[in-house]
Amino acid sequence: MSRYHSYLNSAKEIIAAYHGEEPFASFIKKYFAQHKKFGSKDRKHISHLCYCYFRLGKSVLALPVEEKILMSLFLCSFESNDILAALKPEWNEKVSLSIAEKCSMINDQCSILNVFPWKDELSEGIDHEKFCESFFVQPDLFIRIRPHHAEEALLKLYDAGVKYEFISPFTIRLPNSFKLESVFDINKNVIIQDYSSQQIMHLLPVDHGKSLRVWDCCAASGGKSIMAYDVNPHIELTVSDIRESILTNLKKRFAEAGIRKYKSFVADLSTHSPTDSYRDTTHHSSYDLIICDAPCTGSGTWSRTPEQLYFFNQQAIEKYSNLQKKIISNVIPHLKPGGHLLYITCSVFKKENDEVAEFIKSEDDLSVEKMELIKGYDKKADTLFAALLQKPL
C-alpha cells in the first residue's frame, strides 16, 4: 500500500514541476536521470500515472491532483490495475465499464465532453463524444512496409513471435511498447508512420514511371517525401524546412531509405517565398506537386501526447491558421499550371483545415480535387486532414 502512495506522491511532484514548455517524455526522462532512486518498474508506474492525469484534459480542473490521478487511471484502465486494487478497489471492480459509464459513476463533475471543450471549433464530421473518449486510449504503433519488403517484414515478425495485425496492402499494427529496432532496419524496409498518415498515399498524384518535380516544402522528418518516392522512384525531389538541423536529420533518414538524388534548402516560408534563398532558379515555377504538411496545433495526435491537450490555449488555433495561410501564399507561385498542391495537417480544427482549403481556393484560384478528414480516433490512430488542389492551366 505504501508503495502505491509513494507512486502517487512522486507523480504529484512531477506534475507540479512540469509546465508544458517541452514534450513531457523528455521532461520526465531528465527528471528520472536526476532522481536515480527509481527503478525501472517505479518509472513505468509513475510515468503512466502522469500521462493518465494529462488525459483528463480540461475536465475536473478544480479537483485535487491526487483525486484526478486516480480518476484518470480508472478511466484509462480496461483490466484490473494493482494501484486501483489497493487504493480504489470499488473502482477496480468496474474497469470493464465504458468510459461514459465510468464518468457518470465516479463524479458528478466528470463529464466526458469537458475533456476537449472546443466542440464548436471542430471540423465537420468529427464525433465530439467519441473524440473525447479517444484520449483515454493509448494509440497503437503503426509501420508502413516499403515496396518489395512485405514478405521479408512479415517473416521477421513471425520469427520474433510478435503479436501484430496486418492491414492490407502495406500496414502493420503493433503494440505501442514494441521495440522495432530489434526486428527491422527502420527506414530501409519499413517506415514508422501512423495509419492515418499512410492513407495520404491514396491522395498523391504521383503517377508511376513519370519524372515529376515534387517539392516537400515543410519536410520535417520526411515521411511524406519517402512515401512519394515509394509511389514513384522517378520523381525529382526537393525538400525544405525552417532549420538546417531538420535537413541534417533528414539527410540521414534519406540515406537509410536509399534516397540519394534530391535537393534541399532552408527557408522560412512564413515570411518569404524561397526565390532569394534557393539558388536553383531554373525551375522556379515548375513543380508538378507541392506537398505542404503544414505546422499545426497537432490536435489530431494529442492522444499520443496528452500533455498538449492539458496545456492547450485556444488562441493557438488562430495563430496556426494565419501561419498556414502565409506559407501557402509563398509556395503556390512555384506551382506550375496544372500542378497539384497537397495540403495536410494533423489537426481537428476547421480553421486549420476546411477554412484554409477555402482560403486557397479563393485567394489563389485553385480547384479542390479531393478533400478528406481522415479519422483515426476510432482506430487507435491519429486524425488528419488533407486537401488535393490543382492550379488552372
C-alpha positions as CSV (number, residue, x, y, z in Angstrom):
1,M,0.0,0.0,0.0
2,S,2.8,2.5,1.0
3,R,4.5,1.8,-2.4
4,Y,1.4,2.9,-4.3
5,H,1.0,6.0,-2.2
6,S,4.7,6.7,-3.0
7,Y,3.9,6.4,-6.7
8,L,1.1,8.9,-6.3
9,N,3.2,11.4,-4.4
10,S,6.0,11.2,-7.0
11,A,3.5,11.7,-9.8
12,K,2.1,14.7,-8.0
13,E,5.6,16.2,-7.6
14,I,6.4,15.7,-11.3
15,I,3.1,17.2,-12.5
16,A,3.7,20.2,-10.2
17,A,7.1,20.7,-11.7
18,Y,6.1,20.4,-15.3
19,H,4.7,23.5,-17.1
20,G,4.4,22.2,-20.7
21,E,7.4,24.0,-22.2
22,E,8.9,20.8,-23.7
23,P,7.5,17.4,-24.5
24,F,6.6,15.5,-21.3
25,A,8.6,12.5,-22.5
26,S,11.8,14.4,-22.5
27,F,11.0,16.2,-19.2
28,I,10.3,13.0,-17.3
29,K,13.4,11.4,-18.7
30,K,15.5,14.2,-17.3
31,Y,13.7,14.0,-14.0
32,F,14.4,10.3,-13.6
33,A,18.1,10.9,-14.6
34,Q,18.3,13.4,-11.7
35,H,16.5,11.1,-9.3
36,K,18.2,7.8,-9.6
37,K,16.4,6.1,-6.7
38,F,13.6,5.0,-9.0
39,G,13.9,1.5,-10.6
40,S,12.5,0.7,-14.0
41,K,9.2,-0.6,-12.6
42,D,8.8,2.5,-10.5
43,R,9.5,4.7,-13.5
44,K,6.9,2.8,-15.6
45,H,4.2,3.2,-12.9
46,I,4.9,6.9,-12.2
47,S,5.1,7.8,-15.9
48,H,1.8,6.1,-16.5
49,L,0.1,8.0,-13.7
50,C,1.3,11.3,-15.1
51,Y,0.1,10.5,-18.6
52,C,-3.2,9.4,-17.3
53,Y,-3.6,12.7,-15.4
54,F,-3.0,14.7,-18.6
55,R,-5.6,12.6,-20.5
56,L,-8.3,14.3,-18.4
57,G,-7.6,17.4,-20.4
58,K,-9.8,20.3,-19.3
59,S,-12.2,18.2,-17.2
60,V,-12.5,18.5,-13.4
61,L,-9.7,21.1,-13.2
62,A,-10.8,22.1,-9.7
63,L,-10.3,18.7,-8.1
64,P,-7.2,17.9,-6.0
65,V,-4.4,16.4,-8.1
66,E,-4.3,13.1,-6.3
67,E,-8.0,12.6,-6.9
68,K,-7.6,13.5,-10.5
69,I,-4.7,11.0,-10.9
70,L,-6.8,8.1,-9.6
71,M,-9.8,9.2,-11.5
72,S,-7.9,9.3,-14.8
73,L,-6.2,6.0,-14.0
74,F,-9.6,4.4,-13.7
75,L,-10.8,5.9,-17.0
76,C,-7.6,4.7,-18.7
77,S,-7.8,1.1,-17.3
78,F,-9.6,-1.7,-19.1
79,E,-8.4,-4.5,-16.9
80,S,-7.6,-4.9,-13.2
81,N,-4.9,-2.5,-12.0
82,D,-2.7,-3.0,-8.9
83,I,-2.8,0.6,-7.8
84,L,-6.6,0.8,-8.2
85,A,-7.0,-2.6,-6.4
86,A,-5.1,-1.2,-3.4
87,L,-6.4,2.4,-3.3
88,K,-9.8,2.3,-5.0
89,P,-11.0,-1.4,-5.0
90,E,-14.6,-0.4,-5.8
91,W,-13.4,1.3,-9.0
92,N,-11.1,-1.6,-9.9
93,E,-14.1,-3.9,-9.9
94,K,-15.7,-1.7,-12.6
95,V,-12.8,-1.2,-15.1
96,S,-14.7,-3.1,-17.8
97,L,-17.4,-0.4,-18.0
98,S,-17.5,2.0,-20.9
99,I,-15.7,5.3,-20.4
100,A,-19.1,7.2,-20.3
101,E,-20.4,4.8,-17.6
102,K,-17.2,5.3,-15.6
103,C,-17.5,9.1,-15.8
104,S,-21.1,9.1,-14.5
105,M,-20.2,6.7,-11.7
106,I,-17.2,8.5,-10.2
107,N,-18.0,12.1,-10.0
108,D,-20.9,14.4,-11.0
109,Q,-18.4,17.0,-12.2
110,C,-16.7,14.5,-14.6
111,S,-18.3,15.0,-18.0
112,I,-16.5,13.3,-20.8
113,L,-17.4,16.2,-23.1
114,N,-15.3,18.6,-20.9
115,V,-12.1,16.7,-21.8
116,F,-11.9,18.6,-25.1
117,P,-14.2,21.6,-24.7
118,W,-13.7,23.2,-28.1
119,K,-16.5,21.4,-29.9
120,D,-17.5,24.4,-31.9
121,E,-14.0,24.6,-33.4
122,L,-14.0,21.0,-34.8
123,S,-14.0,20.2,-38.4
124,E,-17.3,18.8,-39.7
125,G,-17.7,15.1,-39.4
126,I,-15.9,14.6,-36.1
127,D,-18.0,12.9,-33.4
128,H,-17.1,15.1,-30.4
129,E,-18.0,12.5,-27.7
130,K,-16.0,9.7,-29.4
131,F,-13.1,12.0,-29.9
132,C,-13.1,12.9,-26.2
133,E,-13.2,9.2,-25.3
134,S,-10.2,8.5,-27.5
135,F,-7.9,10.5,-25.2
136,F,-8.2,7.7,-22.6
137,V,-6.8,5.1,-25.1
138,Q,-3.1,4.9,-26.0
139,P,-2.8,4.8,-29.8
140,D,-1.1,1.8,-31.4
141,L,2.2,1.8,-33.2
142,F,1.9,1.6,-37.0
143,I,4.5,0.9,-39.6
144,R,4.3,1.0,-43.4
145,I,6.0,-1.7,-45.3
146,R,8.1,-0.3,-48.2
147,P,7.8,-1.7,-51.7
148,H,9.2,-5.2,-52.2
149,H,9.7,-5.8,-48.5
150,A,6.3,-7.3,-47.5
151,E,7.3,-11.0,-47.3
152,E,10.5,-10.1,-45.5
153,A,8.8,-7.9,-42.9
154,L,6.0,-10.4,-42.1
155,L,8.6,-13.3,-41.8
156,K,10.6,-11.2,-39.4
157,L,7.6,-10.6,-37.2
158,Y,6.7,-14.3,-37.3
159,D,10.2,-15.3,-36.4
160,A,10.2,-12.8,-33.5
161,G,6.9,-14.2,-32.2
162,V,5.3,-10.8,-32.1
163,K,1.6,-10.2,-32.0
164,Y,0.6,-8.0,-34.8
165,E,-2.2,-7.1,-37.3
166,F,-1.5,-6.9,-41.0
167,I,-3.8,-4.3,-42.7
168,S,-3.6,-4.9,-46.5
169,P,-1.8,-3.8,-48.6
170,F,1.2,-2.4,-46.6
171,T,0.3,-1.5,-42.9
172,I,1.2,-3.3,-39.7
173,R,-0.4,-2.5,-36.4
174,L,1.8,-3.3,-33.3
175,P,1.7,-2.8,-29.6
176,N,2.9,0.7,-28.7
177,S,5.7,-0.6,-26.5
178,F,7.2,-2.8,-29.2
179,K,10.9,-2.2,-29.9
180,L,11.0,-2.0,-33.7
181,E,14.8,-1.8,-33.8
182,S,15.1,-5.3,-32.5
183,V,13.4,-6.7,-35.7
184,F,13.7,-4.2,-38.5
185,D,16.1,-1.9,-40.3
186,I,14.0,1.2,-39.8
187,N,13.6,3.4,-42.9
188,K,15.2,0.7,-45.1
189,N,12.4,-1.9,-45.2
190,V,9.7,-0.3,-43.0
191,I,8.7,3.2,-42.1
192,I,7.3,4.3,-38.7
193,Q,4.1,6.1,-39.9
194,D,0.7,6.4,-38.3
195,Y,-2.1,4.5,-40.0
196,S,-4.0,7.7,-40.9
197,S,-0.8,9.3,-42.3
198,Q,-0.4,6.3,-44.5
199,Q,-3.8,7.0,-46.1
200,I,-2.3,10.1,-47.7
201,M,-0.7,7.8,-50.3
202,H,-4.2,7.5,-51.9
203,L,-4.2,11.3,-52.5
204,L,-0.7,11.5,-54.0
205,P,-1.0,12.4,-57.7
206,V,2.4,10.8,-58.4
207,D,2.0,8.6,-61.5
208,H,4.4,5.6,-61.5
209,G,7.1,6.0,-64.1
210,K,6.7,9.7,-64.8
211,S,9.5,12.0,-63.8
212,L,7.6,14.6,-61.9
213,R,9.1,17.5,-59.9
214,V,8.0,17.3,-56.3
215,W,8.7,19.9,-53.5
216,D,8.0,18.8,-49.9
217,C,8.1,22.4,-48.5
218,C,7.7,21.6,-44.8
219,A,9.5,18.3,-44.9
220,A,10.2,17.8,-41.2
221,S,11.2,14.1,-40.8
222,G,10.5,13.4,-44.4
223,G,7.7,10.8,-44.1
224,K,5.7,12.2,-47.0
225,S,8.7,12.5,-49.2
226,I,9.6,8.9,-48.7
227,M,6.0,8.0,-49.4
228,A,6.1,9.9,-52.7
229,Y,9.3,8.3,-53.6
230,D,7.9,4.8,-52.8
231,V,4.9,5.5,-55.1
232,N,7.3,6.7,-57.9
233,P,11.1,6.4,-57.5
234,H,11.5,8.6,-60.7
235,I,10.4,11.8,-59.0
236,E,12.8,14.8,-58.9
237,L,12.6,15.6,-55.2
238,T,13.2,18.9,-53.4
239,V,12.8,19.3,-49.7
240,S,12.9,22.3,-47.4
241,D,12.3,23.3,-43.8
242,I,12.9,26.2,-41.5
243,R,16.1,24.9,-39.8
244,E,19.3,23.4,-41.0
245,S,19.2,20.8,-38.2
246,I,16.0,19.4,-39.6
247,L,17.6,18.9,-43.0
248,T,20.6,17.3,-41.4
249,N,18.4,14.7,-39.7
250,L,16.5,14.3,-42.9
251,K,19.7,13.6,-44.8
252,K,20.5,10.7,-42.5
253,R,17.0,9.3,-42.9
254,F,17.0,9.6,-46.7
255,A,20.3,7.7,-46.7
256,E,18.8,4.9,-44.7
257,A,15.8,4.9,-47.1
258,G,18.0,4.8,-50.2
259,I,17.1,8.2,-51.4
260,R,20.2,9.8,-52.8
261,K,19.1,12.2,-55.6
262,Y,17.3,15.2,-54.1
263,K,17.8,18.9,-53.5
264,S,17.3,20.7,-50.2
265,F,17.3,24.2,-48.8
266,V,16.5,26.1,-45.7
267,A,13.6,28.6,-45.9
268,D,11.2,30.3,-43.5
269,L,8.1,30.1,-45.8
270,S,6.0,32.1,-43.3
271,T,8.0,35.3,-44.2
272,H,9.0,34.9,-47.8
273,S,8.9,32.9,-51.0
274,P,12.2,31.0,-51.4
275,T,13.3,32.8,-54.6
276,D,16.1,34.7,-52.9
277,S,17.3,31.8,-50.7
278,Y,17.1,29.0,-53.2
279,R,19.6,29.5,-56.0
280,D,18.3,26.8,-58.4
281,T,16.2,29.3,-60.2
282,T,15.9,27.3,-63.4
283,H,12.7,25.5,-62.4
284,H,11.4,28.1,-60.0
285,S,7.7,27.9,-61.0
286,S,7.6,24.4,-62.4
287,Y,6.8,22.0,-59.6
288,D,4.3,19.3,-60.6
289,L,3.4,18.7,-57.0
290,I,4.0,20.7,-53.8
291,I,3.4,18.8,-50.5
292,C,2.6,21.1,-47.6
293,D,2.4,19.1,-44.4
294,A,1.9,22.4,-42.6
295,P,2.8,23.3,-39.0
296,C,-0.4,23.0,-36.9
297,T,-1.7,22.5,-33.4
298,G,-1.2,18.8,-33.7
299,S,-4.6,18.3,-32.1
300,G,-5.3,15.1,-34.1
301,T,-2.3,13.5,-32.3
302,W,-2.9,14.6,-28.7
303,S,-3.9,11.1,-27.6
304,R,-0.2,10.3,-28.1
305,T,1.0,13.5,-26.3
306,P,-1.9,14.3,-23.8
307,E,0.1,17.0,-22.1
308,Q,-0.6,19.1,-25.2
309,L,-4.3,18.7,-24.6
310,Y,-3.9,19.7,-21.0
311,F,-1.9,22.9,-21.7
312,F,-3.6,24.0,-24.9
313,N,-4.6,27.6,-25.3
314,Q,-7.4,28.2,-27.8
315,Q,-5.7,31.3,-29.2
316,A,-3.2,29.0,-30.9
317,I,-5.8,27.9,-33.4
318,E,-5.9,31.4,-35.0
319,K,-2.1,31.7,-34.8
320,Y,-1.6,28.4,-36.7
321,S,-4.3,29.2,-39.2
322,N,-2.6,32.5,-40.1
323,L,0.8,30.8,-40.3
324,Q,-0.6,28.2,-42.7
325,K,-2.1,30.8,-45.0
326,K,1.2,32.7,-45.1
327,I,3.1,29.5,-46.0
328,I,0.6,28.5,-48.7
329,S,0.7,32.0,-50.2
330,N,4.5,31.8,-50.5
331,V,4.7,28.3,-52.1
332,I,1.8,28.5,-54.7
333,P,3.8,30.8,-57.0
334,H,6.2,27.8,-57.5
335,L,3.4,25.5,-58.7
336,K,3.3,25.1,-62.4
337,P,0.0,25.5,-64.3
338,G,-1.9,22.2,-64.0
339,G,0.2,21.3,-61.0
340,H,-1.1,20.0,-57.7
341,L,-0.9,21.2,-54.1
342,L,-1.4,18.6,-51.4
343,Y,-2.2,20.4,-48.1
344,I,-2.1,18.3,-44.9
345,T,-2.5,18.9,-41.2
346,C,-2.7,16.6,-38.2
347,S,-5.4,19.0,-36.7
348,V,-9.1,18.5,-36.0
349,F,-9.8,22.3,-36.0
350,K,-11.8,23.7,-39.0
351,K,-9.8,26.9,-39.0
352,E,-6.7,24.9,-39.8
353,N,-8.4,22.6,-42.2
354,D,-11.5,23.4,-44.2
355,E,-11.1,27.2,-43.8
356,V,-7.5,27.1,-45.1
357,A,-8.6,25.0,-48.1
358,E,-11.3,27.6,-48.8
359,F,-8.7,30.3,-48.5
360,I,-6.5,28.5,-51.1
361,K,-9.5,28.3,-53.5
362,S,-10.5,31.9,-53.1
363,E,-7.0,33.6,-53.0
364,D,-5.1,31.5,-55.5
365,D,-7.9,30.2,-57.8
366,L,-7.1,26.6,-57.2
367,S,-9.8,23.9,-57.5
368,V,-10.3,21.2,-55.0
369,E,-10.0,17.7,-56.4
370,K,-10.3,15.8,-53.2
371,M,-10.7,16.9,-49.6
372,E,-10.8,14.4,-46.7
373,L,-10.8,14.3,-43.0
374,I,-9.0,11.0,-42.1
375,K,-10.5,10.0,-38.8
376,G,-8.3,7.8,-36.6
377,Y,-9.8,8.4,-33.2
378,D,-11.9,5.3,-33.5
379,K,-9.0,3.2,-34.8
380,K,-6.3,3.9,-32.1
381,A,-4.7,6.2,-34.6
382,D,-4.2,9.9,-35.4
383,T,-6.7,12.2,-37.1
384,L,-5.6,14.1,-40.2
385,F,-6.9,16.5,-42.8
386,A,-5.8,16.5,-46.4
387,A,-6.9,18.5,-49.5
388,L,-5.6,18.0,-53.0
389,L,-5.9,21.1,-55.1
390,Q,-5.0,21.9,-58.7
391,K,-3.7,25.1,-60.3
392,P,-5.6,26.0,-63.5
393,L,-3.7,25.6,-66.8
